[in-house]
């Protein structure tokens, strides 16, 4: 409703945990609209491990239906970045889309006393497919 305290429709299931890398949970959804298409990004896996990652689905509307275009994460561990996830998005002054997320710095994760740091990468859309220039393994400059 207008107060933001009540649902105006019944909840709708947009995606399900149907890929092995998504176990044991899907969380942290963030939906963006790009050129008339809705993209639902989400984190999945065990947040405390290197294998936590970001996946996405393409949706026809905010209430679905949604289809996962790949069987693997769009953003996963690489180099000294483990377990990227918890993503949010913003658009810069030049209409570029960016993802902000956290990641463990290898070789330590939650199970070995590690800590997560904030990272930022460019998001590109090509022929209806989302692509992320990451994960960040070095300092990135922002336009």
Secondary structure as UniProt FT lines:
FT   TURN            2..3
FT   HELIX           20..22
FT   TURN            23..24
FT   STRAND          26..34
FT   TURN            35..36
FT   STRAND          37..44
FT   TURN            47..48
FT   TURN            50..51
FT   STRAND          53..59
FT   TURN            62..63
FT   STRAND          66..67
FT   TURN            79..80
FT   STRAND          81..91
FT   TURN            93..94
FT   STRAND          97..105
FT   TURN            106..107
FT   HELIX           110..112
FT   STRAND          116..126
FT   TURN            127..128
FT   STRAND          129..132
//
